[in-house]
Each structure stands twice: as structure tokens, then as C-alpha cells.
């Protein structure tokens, strides 16, 4: 019971993961290369009196490749890779966690030069602030033993410790001080070029109808905010779909299916909507799509569907988002109008509204509050950023809070008025779009061009949308 549950002890040079297998993460790979060089050429550092960082903490969202990068470091350095999960240290029996930490570092010293990797460090390294209840004594004891063992490792032994976490904010500060996990490396969600590189890696592993380059750029543009693990899942889902459909190779249609399945769930074949509900959903989604098509500061509309999905989605308008990080007031206002397009299309067409716009209204409200209370985009409230403190209390007056609420309502009302005006002015297009959805259920970009005409404004990734 006191032995550490190490999952892998990888012999030097036998690793299957190399830096060439880790797409993206350019900055992170550059940082960890220092550890590789130290393990390969220790004298280069010791002759100069330099001390390599004892440990590095890889932090970022789930699925971004932290474990993959750690394995690649060990492979490139040609040293054993000893891996363990942070949760494996913690047990209900007193002293077991500390004993497992000691056993882990004993294995590391015997295997030196080597690399130790602790996954989910927050399971054992959670902050000790605020005192500890009895149930936390074992976790504290384990953490203390980990700190002691890390202090006992010196550069002569050539043991490098890597760890990963999704929650660096809850780690004990003692772990992050110089001499322990003093090198902290952010592993963020991949950018557009990085997603393309990741798709290139995974697409080479499946049989495609065309060349890899004809798929990767478009798929990367379709998947903003997706991690490397999400991308691997999309490629695998596409291959599974091709196999189910008895296809000779994986096609663009298979990838579109996979993206939609990951984002919205599977298409439901049972429990379909009544004819009345289906008509409401058609006009609702047509409203979103029409606003996204006609307004200047919006992402291109790629596809509209009224096929119900397993994730509770009754229909969706798929846009082709840009990688933009900064937004103007005009851009945010147009986004609010697109979100309100579904509700206002219902109101204009049926003289009543449904509960289908609940999620849209939440997003509109968040956008408005963000502009007023955080980005200083309100002339009435002023150029201030208002946020709750850590105790949940608002560090501003009730009067100012009321002003914020009024400004948010005014902003949403303005967006509603504009949305209604655009839909009424182009109601013939709204009807045409809704009727086409009721007939075909799914409309792609080419269908939208035939129904609505060419995009009135040039938009980011416009050329990518045309490939659909």
C-alpha cells in the first residue's frame, strides 16, 4: 500500500512521443528544451556554475497536451519517464501518502538521470490557507513530504520533476517558490495556426479522400476554442462515421458531421418536434442567420439547421468565428443583434415568443454587462471597471449598481429595436429562409448565397466559408 503507483517507467530511447508529434505549443516546447539539454549535456551547465530549475509546472485547460509534452521531453532527453497521478498519493489511511512520495523519489534516484511527472498536482498540492480540518491532515502531510523530497534533489542527481494542473490558482505557494516548481509554463488552447498543425498530425493517421492540406485549414477555422484532445476526437469521430457509412475514405462530409456532433451532439431520430414547434424553430434560426448575414460586424454564417440534437439543441446557426481578441462597441452591438434575431423573428412572425431564446438572452445580458461594468463602454456609468471582490461583495454603491442595471437594459432595448427593424425591412428574406429550412432541414453556405445573395460585407474567413 505504501508503494507509489507509478504508471510508466519508460526506458531511455523507447518513448513513442517526440517533439515532432507535439504540434503547436511553440513557446512551451522552447522552454522545456532547456531541461532536455540539461539531461543530455549536464557538464555544459555545471562548468558555468548554472543550476537548472529543479521542476517545471505545466498549467492550462484540460486536453491541451500537458502530459504529451512531458512524455516528449523524456523521450527527446533519452531518460526514463516515471509518471504518477496526484490523486494516487492521497488515501484515507494516515501516513500512506507520505510513504508513497518517499517511494516515488526513491525510484527516481535509482533511475537517475530521469524525469518524474506528477499529473493533476492540485490533488495533492492544494493551498493550506485558512487552517486544516481533520480530514485534511493526511493531504497536508503528503504535501509536506513532497516539499521535503523536492528540496532533497540536487542537480548532480539529474532528476527533473514536471507536473501539470488545470488549477494553478489553488496550489500552495510553497510549491511555486524558487527551488521547487519555479518554472511555470502556460499551455493555452491552440491558436488557428496551431490547430491547423494539430489537425495535420492527426489527419495523417486516417485515410482521406483528398490531401491533408485540403482539410486542415478549414477544420482549424471551424474549431475555435477546441483543445488538442477535442481535435483528436473530431478526427476519430469522422473516421468512425466514414466506417459506419461504408465509405472508402474519410470525406469532408464526415468531418462536418464530427464537428457538429462534438459541438451540438448527435442528430435525434426520435422525439421529434410537432409541426408547430418545428415552424417556430425554423423562423428562430432563420432570424439568427439573417442578422448574421446582413450585419457588418458579425462572423460569416456557415450552416443553419433545424434538426434537433441530443445536447438539447433544437436547431443552430453555425458561424465561422475569427481569432479576434479585441472588440469594439459596434462589433459587440452587432453580436447582440444576432443573438436577439431568433426571439424577434418569433415575435414578428407569430406575435408571440417562446422559451427557446432563454440561452440567447443570457448571452446578450452578459455581453451588455461586460460592456457597461467591465469594459467602460457606457457614457453614463463612465470609464470604470466594476467587479465583485473575493468575498462576493460589490466594492461600489447601490446607486451605481442601479445605474449599471439601467444601462444594461437600455443597451439590450436598443439592440432589440435595431434587430426588429432589420428583420421587418428584410422580412421577405426571413420567410424565404424559414421555408427553405422547413423543406430541407439543413442549409449550407451555398444554399444561403442562393437564397440571400452574396454577403454585403467582406468578413474574416469569408474564403473558407465559400469552400463549404
N, C-alpha and C positions, 0 to 999 in steps of 0.2 A: 504493500500500500504506500510505502514511503518513497518508492522509486518514481522518478519523473516519467510521465507518459510521453516520451519523445516519439513523434510520429515518423520522422525520417532521419536516418543518418546516411548521408549521401557520400559515397567515396569520391575522392578527388578525380575530376575529369569525367565523371559518369553522369553528370546532370544533363537533362534533356532540354533545359531552358537556357537560352543565351540572350544577349542583348539584342540580337537581330530578331528574336521572337517577341520582344517587348516594343511594340510600336508606340509612337508618341512619347510623352514624358521626357522630352529632350533635356530640360533643366534638371530634373530629378536624376536622370542617368549620369549627367555630368558630375553631380555631387557625389553619388555613390562610387563613381570610378576611382575616387581618391582612396576608398577602402580597398578596392581591387588592387590598386597599385601598391598599397602598403603591404598587403598579404603576399604579393608577388616579389616585391623588392624592399624588404624592411630596412636593409642597410642604408639605402638612399636617404631615409628619414632619420635613422639613429645617428648617422655620421654628422648630420647637421644639428643634432640636438632637438629635433622636432618630435613632438608627441602626437600621434594620430588620435583623433577623437575616439573615445572608448566605445561609444554607442551612438546609433542614429535612430531617430523616431520618424517613421513614415506615417503621415496622417492625411486623411481626406475622406470623401464619401465612400460608401461601400461599392465594391465592384470596379474600382479604378485601377487595380493591378498592383497593389502594395505587396502582396505575397509573391506574385510573379516576378516583380523586380528584385525582391530579396533572394529568390532562388537563382535568378540570373547572375547576381553579384557573386554568389558562392561558386557557380559553375565557371564564370569567367576567371575567378581567382584560383580555381583548381583546388579548393579545400573542401572538407566535409561540411555538410549543412545540417545542423541539428535544430529541429523545429518542434515547437510545443505551443499549445493554446493557453492563454492566460487563465481560462476557466478551469484548466486541469490542475492548477495549483490549489484551488480553494475547495476544502472539504469541511464536513461538519465535525470531524474529529480534531481535537486540538493537537497542534504540532505537525500534522501531516503536510500542510502546505509548505512550512519551513523546511521540512526534510526533503521534499521534492525539489525545492530550489537548490538546496545543497547538492543533491544528486545530479541535477542538471549541470551545474557548474563543474562538478567532478568529472562528468563525461566530457565537458568542453575542454578541460585542462588535459585530459588523457588523449583527446583527439587533436590538440593544437598542432599546427595552426588550423583554425576552423572558424565557422560562423554560427552563432546562436541566433535563432529567430523566434521571438515571442509574439504570437498573433493575439489580437484583442487584449492588448496590455491593460486597458481600462478595467478588465475583470479583476485584476489583482492590484492595479496601481491607482485606484480611486482616491481622491483627496481625503485627508483625515481631518479636515477643518470641522470645528463645531463639536468636538468630543466624540467618543465612540460608545455605542450601546454594547451590551454583552455579545450580541450576535456578530459584532464587527471585530472582536478581539482577534479571531483567527486570521481574518483578512489583513489586519494591521501587522500581526506577527509575520505573516508571509511577506508583506511589503518590506518590512524592516530587514528581513533576511535577504531579500533581493537587493536592497541597497548595500548591505554589507558585502555580499558576494561581488557586486559590480565594483565596489571600492577595492576588492582584493585582486582584481585582474589588472595586470600591468602590461605595458607594450611589449615586453620581452616575450611574454607567453603567446602573443599574436592570436588573441581571441577577440573577435569583433562581435558586438551584440547589436542586432537590429530588432526593432519592434514596430508594430503597427497598431493604429487605433482609428476609430471613426469619431472619437470624442476627446480630442486633446484638451478641451476646456475643463474636463472633470478630473484630469490627472493630478496627482500630488506634485507640488512644486519641487520636492526633494529629488524626484526622478529627472527633472529637467535642468538641474543646475550643472555647471561645468564639471566635467569628470565623470558624468553618467550619460544620460541621453542628451548630450549637449549639442548635437547636430540634429536639427528638426527640419525635415524635408516634406514640403507640401506636395501631395499627389491630387491634383484637381481633376474635375471632369474634363474630358478631352475637348479641345477646340475643333473647329471644322477641319483644318489640315490633319490634325491628329486622328480624328475619326476616320478620315479617308485612309490614313496609313494603317489603322487597325483593321478596317474593312479589307484592305489589300492582303493583310496577313491571313485572315480567316477565309476570304473568298478563294484563295489558292488551294484550300483544302477540300473544296467541293467541285463537282463537275458542272461547269457553267455553259450556257448556250452560246455566250459571246466572250470576248476578252474581259479580264478583270477590270481594266480601266473604264470600260463602258458601264460598270455598275457602281464602283466605289464612290465616285464624286457625287452622284445623285443620291445614293443611300446616306452618305455623310451629311448632305444638306437636309435630308428628311428626318434626321435623328438628333436635333439639338438637345442637350441635357442628358443624353444617354451615356452610360459608362461603358468601359470595355467589356464588362460582363454582359451588359444589355446587347451590345453589338454581336458578341459570340452567340447569344441566344437567338437573335434575329436571323443570323445566317443559318443556324441549325434548324430553326422553325421553317425557314424557306426550303431547306433540303428535305425535311420531313414532309412538307406539303407536296413537293415535287414527287416524292416517292409514293405518297397516297394517291396522287392523281396519275400515277404510272407514266410520269414524264421521263424522257430520255436524258434531260439535263435540267438544271435549275434555271428558271427564266425570271425576267423582270416581274411578271405577274406573281410568281411565288414570293418574291421579296416584298412586294406591295402587301400581299396577304400577311406576311410575317410582321411587318411594321404595324399594320392595323391590329393584329392580334395582340402584340405586346402593349400597344397604347390603349386600345379600347376593349380588348377581349374578343372572344370568338363570336361569329355571327349566330344569333339564336334562330333555331329552326322551329321551336315550339313556343307557345305562349305569346304569339304574335299580337300586334295591336288591332283594335277594332278599326273599321273603315274611317270612323270619325276621328279617332286618335291619330291614325296614320296621316290624315289630311292636315291636322294641326301640326304634327311633327314636320311634314313637308314644307309648310309655309314658314315654320320656325327656322328650319335650317336654310331655307331659301333666303330668309331675311338676313341671317349671318353672312351667307355667301355673297349676296348682292352688295351689302355695305362694304365687305372686304374687297370686292371687285371695283367699286366706284370711287371709294375714298383714296386720297393720295398717300397718306402716311400709314399704310397697312401692309401686312405681308401678303404675297400672292396666294390666291386660293388654288389649291391643287385638286381637291376632290370633295364632293358632297355626297353624303349617304343617309338614307333613312332606314337602313337595315338595323334592327335592334341588336345590341351586343350584350355579352354575358356580364360585363362590368357595370351594368345598369345604364348604359348609354343607349338612348332611343334613336339617336342619329348624331351625325357630326359633320362639321365642315373642316376639312384638313387644310391647314395653311402651310406655307413654306417659310419658316422663320429665318430671319437673318441672325448673324452673330453680334448684333449691336449691343453695346453695354450702356451707352448714354442715350437718353430720350428727352426730346423737347416737350414742351407743354402741348404743342399742336399734335405731335405724334401720339401722346398718351390720350388726348381727347378723341382722336380718330379710333383708337383701340377701344375706348369706352363705347363709342357709337356702334362698332362691330358687335360687341358683347350685347348691347341692347337691341340689336337688329332682330333677333328672334322674338323677343317679347313684343316689340312694337309691330312686327309683321302679324302676329296673332291678333293684337288689339285692332289693327286696321282691317284685317280680313274677316274676323269673326265677331267683332265688337265685344270681345271678352278676352280674358287672359287665363292661362293655366299655371300649374305649379312647375311646369317644365323649365322655367327660367330661373329657378332658385340658385343654381350654381353660377349662372351668368351674373346675377345681381350681387352675389358675394364678391366676385372678381371685380365688378365695377366699383363697388364700395371700397374695396382695398386699394384700387388704383386712385380713387378720389382722395382717400385718407392719406395715402402716400404722398400725393402732390401737396396737400394742404399742411399736414402735420409733420412731414419729414423733409420734403424737398424745397420748402419755402416758395411754392409756386402760387400762393394766394396773396393778392394785394391787401386784403382785409386783415388776415392773420399776420402777414409780414414775412420777412426773410428769417424765419426761425425754424428750428427742428425740435419738435416736441416728442418725447418718448417717455415711457414709464421707467422708473428706476428698478433696481434689482428686487426691491421689496414689493413691487407691483403698484406703488403709489405714483400718482402723476405729479411731477415737480412744477406744476403750473396751476393757475386759479380755475375755479369753476366757471367764471365768466369767460375766460379764454377757451375752455373746453366747449362751452356753448357756441362760441364764435366758430370754432373748428367744425362742429356739427352742422351749423347753418351753412357754412361754406361748402361742405361736402354735399349737402342736399341741393344747394344751388348749382354746383358743378354737374351733378347727376341729372338735375332737371334740364340744364342747358343741353347736355348730350342727348337726353330723351327727345327734346324739341327738334334738334337737328336731325336725329335719326328718323323721326316721324316725317319730317319734311322731305328727306331724301327718298324714303320709301313711297310716299304719296306721289312724288314727282315721277318716279320710275315704277309705278305700280304694274304697268303692263309687263315689265321685265320680271317683276316678282311673281306674277301669275304664270308667266311662261316657264320660269324656273321651277316653281312648285308643281305644275302639271307634268313637266318632264320627270321630276323626281317620283311622282306618283306612278308614272308609267314605267320608268326604267330602274328606279330604286337607288342607283348609283350613277353619278355623273363625274367624269374625269375632266381634266383641263381642256382637252379638245372639244368636249361637249359644251363646256362653259363658253368657250370662244364662239362656237356656232350660235349659242342662244343669246349671249350678251354682247357680242362683238369683241374686238381686241381691248386689252387693258388700256384705260385712258391715261395712265401714268406709267413711267418706267419704274420698276420695283426691283429690289435685290433678288438675285437668283431667278429672275424672270426667264433667263435662258434655260435654267434647269427645269422649271415648270413646263416649258414647251416640249420637253422630252417625254412627258407622261403620255 
